[in-house]
Amino acid sequence: MNIEIKNKTAVVTGANRGIGRSITEIFLQAGAKKVYLAVRDLDSVKELEEKYGNRVAAVQVDVADKAAIQNLAKQTPDAEIVVNNAGVLKQADANDPNAEEALAYEFNINTLGLLRMAQAYQPILKKQPEAAFVQLNSVASIKNFASFTTYSASKAAAYSLTQGLRETWANDGIQVLSVHPGPIATDMAKQAGFDEADPADVVADGIVESLATGAFHVFPDTMAKQFEAVYHDYATQVIEAEPEG
Ligand SMILES: NC(=O)c1ccc[n+]([C@@H]2O[C@H](COP(=O)([O-])OP(=O)(O)OC[C@H]3O[C@@H](n4cnc5c(N)ncnc54)[C@H](OP(=O)(O)O)[C@@H]3O)[C@@H](O)[C@H]2O)c1
C-alpha cells in the first residue's frame, strides 16, 4: 500500500516532545488534515495547539492504561494513520538489582502499550480506505545494548509483535511500519548515554517516505542505515517473506 500524508487524519502518542513532536509537525507540514496529540499531560501541547489551531486536537492518554487507550480510540474514530511512539527507557544492565523492575516497567509501556494500541485501533483502521499503523521500534529491537538491556528486550518483543501485526492485518488492508531508529537527539538518547545523535526530523521524514513507498522496515538515521546495510537480506528474505501455505 502507498499512503500520502496529505489530507489524512493521524494519531500520535507522545506528541508533546522528542520524536513524537517532530512526527506531528512533519505530518502537518506535509498536509495532514488533522493530528490528534495523544499525551499524558494536556498542558504539554499548548504550544502546538497555539501554532496549528484546529488542525491539532489534544487527547489525554496513558498507554499503561488499557481503558484510557480504548477511550482515546473512541474519541478518534476518523483516525487513518496511528503512530505508536510513546516509549520509556531505564538504564539497567543484566547485573543491575533493579533490572527486573525496569523490564516490567518498559514491557508495560513499550510492548503491552503497542498491543493495547493495536487492538484498540484495528476496528477503526480496517474501515478506512487507506490506513497505516506506525510502530516506533529501535535498532535495539535487533541488537541488545547491554547498558540498557531491559529496554532492548522490550523493543525486541515489540518488533516481534509488529511482525505479527503486519501479517494479521494484511487482509484488513492496514499498512504496518516498523521504524528502527538509532540514537536520535531527544531526552531518551541523553538518558541512554549517547553524545552523538541525529535530529528527530530524520525519523519523521523516513516515516512519511516509507508510508508513500509501502516499506515495512524503516531505518531512518546514520546508525540505523549501518544496521540496515547488514540486516537487509534477513529482513527482506526472512521477516518480510510471504507466509507459507
Ligand atoms: N531517541 C532515541 O534515540 C530513540 C531511538 C530508537 C527508538 N526510539 C523510540 O522512539 C520513541 C520516542 O522516543 P523519544 O526519543 O522521543 O523519547 P522521549 O523524548 O523520552 O519522549 C517519550 C515520549 O513518550 C511519552 N510517554 C512515556 N510514557 C508514556 C505513557 N505511559 N503514556 C503516554 N505517553 C508516554 C512521553 O510523554 P511525557 O512527556 O508525558 O513523559 C514523551 O512524549 C520511543 O518509543 C523510543 O523507544 C527512540
The ligand as an SDF file (V2000), in Angstrom:
LIG
                    3D

 48 52  0  0  0  0  0  0  0  0999 V2000
   15.6380    8.8130   20.9820 N   0  0  0  0  0  0  0  0  0  0  0  0
   16.1840    7.7000   20.5170 C   0  0  0  0  0  0  0  0  0  0  0  0
   17.3990    7.6010   20.4260 O   0  0  0  0  0  0  0  0  0  0  0  0
   15.3080    6.5510   20.0660 C   0  0  0  0  0  0  0  0  0  0  0  0
   15.9050    5.5470   19.2910 C   0  0  0  0  0  0  0  0  0  0  0  0
   15.1350    4.4660   18.8690 C   0  0  0  0  0  0  0  0  0  0  0  0
   13.8000    4.3930   19.2030 C   0  0  0  0  0  0  0  0  0  0  0  0
   13.2400    5.3850   19.9600 N   0  0  0  0  0  0  0  0  0  0  0  0
   11.8190    5.2570   20.2970 C   0  0  0  0  0  0  0  0  0  0  0  0
   11.1160    6.3800   19.7850 O   0  0  0  0  0  0  0  0  0  0  0  0
   10.0130    6.6830   20.6340 C   0  0  0  0  0  0  0  0  0  0  0  0
   10.0740    8.1260   21.0700 C   0  0  0  0  0  0  0  0  0  0  0  0
   11.2830    8.3060   21.7790 O   0  0  0  0  0  0  0  0  0  0  0  0
   11.8590    9.7500   22.1790 P   0  0  0  0  0  0  0  0  0  0  0  0
   13.3170    9.6850   21.9950 O   0  0  0  0  0  0  0  0  0  0  0  0
   11.0900   10.8300   21.5280 O   0  0  0  0  0  0  0  0  0  0  0  0
   11.5580    9.7050   23.7650 O   0  0  0  0  0  0  0  0  0  0  0  0
   11.3730   10.8750   24.8090 P   0  0  0  0  0  0  0  0  0  0  0  0
   11.9890   12.1260   24.3280 O   0  0  0  0  0  0  0  0  0  0  0  0
   11.8140   10.3090   26.1100 O   0  0  0  0  0  0  0  0  0  0  0  0
    9.7690   11.0640   24.8150 O   0  0  0  0  0  0  0  0  0  0  0  0
    8.9680    9.9870   25.2240 C   0  0  0  0  0  0  0  0  0  0  0  0
    7.5220   10.3150   24.9220 C   0  0  0  0  0  0  0  0  0  0  0  0
    6.7160    9.1920   25.3200 O   0  0  0  0  0  0  0  0  0  0  0  0
    5.7020    9.6780   26.1990 C   0  0  0  0  0  0  0  0  0  0  0  0
    5.3090    8.6660   27.1800 N   0  0  0  0  0  0  0  0  0  0  0  0
    6.0950    7.9760   28.0350 C   0  0  0  0  0  0  0  0  0  0  0  0
    5.3630    7.1530   28.8010 N   0  0  0  0  0  0  0  0  0  0  0  0
    4.0660    7.3300   28.4260 C   0  0  0  0  0  0  0  0  0  0  0  0
    2.8350    6.7700   28.8360 C   0  0  0  0  0  0  0  0  0  0  0  0
    2.7750    5.8670   29.8220 N   0  0  0  0  0  0  0  0  0  0  0  0
    1.7000    7.1700   28.2170 N   0  0  0  0  0  0  0  0  0  0  0  0
    1.7360    8.0870   27.2380 C   0  0  0  0  0  0  0  0  0  0  0  0
    2.8740    8.6790   26.8090 N   0  0  0  0  0  0  0  0  0  0  0  0
    4.0230    8.2920   27.3940 C   0  0  0  0  0  0  0  0  0  0  0  0
    6.3320   10.8930   26.8850 C   0  0  0  0  0  0  0  0  0  0  0  0
    5.3330   11.6780   27.4900 O   0  0  0  0  0  0  0  0  0  0  0  0
    5.6680   12.6050   28.7910 P   0  0  0  0  0  0  0  0  0  0  0  0
    6.2310   13.8840   28.2690 O   0  0  0  0  0  0  0  0  0  0  0  0
    4.3280   12.7560   29.4460 O   0  0  0  0  0  0  0  0  0  0  0  0
    6.6370   11.8530   29.6390 O   0  0  0  0  0  0  0  0  0  0  0  0
    7.0230   11.5260   25.6960 C   0  0  0  0  0  0  0  0  0  0  0  0
    6.1130   12.2470   24.9120 O   0  0  0  0  0  0  0  0  0  0  0  0
   10.0830    5.6860   21.7930 C   0  0  0  0  0  0  0  0  0  0  0  0
    9.2160    4.5940   21.5470 O   0  0  0  0  0  0  0  0  0  0  0  0
   11.5220    5.2330   21.7730 C   0  0  0  0  0  0  0  0  0  0  0  0
   11.6920    3.9620   22.3470 O   0  0  0  0  0  0  0  0  0  0  0  0
   13.9640    6.4610   20.3990 C   0  0  0  0  0  0  0  0  0  0  0  0
  1  2  1  0
  2  3  2  0
  2  4  1  0
  4  5  1  0
  4 48  2  0
  5  6  2  0
  6  7  1  0
  7  8  2  0
  8  9  1  0
  8 48  1  0
  9 10  1  0
  9 46  1  0
 10 11  1  0
 11 12  1  0
 11 44  1  0
 12 13  1  0
 13 14  1  0
 14 15  2  0
 14 16  1  0
 14 17  1  0
 17 18  1  0
 18 19  2  0
 18 20  1  0
 18 21  1  0
 21 22  1  0
 22 23  1  0
 23 24  1  0
 23 42  1  0
 24 25  1  0
 25 26  1  0
 25 36  1  0
 26 27  1  0
 26 35  1  0
 27 28  2  0
 28 29  1  0
 29 30  1  0
 29 35  2  0
 30 31  1  0
 30 32  2  0
 32 33  1  0
 33 34  2  0
 34 35  1  0
 36 37  1  0
 36 42  1  0
 37 38  1  0
 38 39  2  0
 38 40  1  0
 38 41  1  0
 42 43  1  0
 44 45  1  0
 44 46  1  0
 46 47  1  0
M  CHG  2   8   1  16  -1
M  END
$$$$
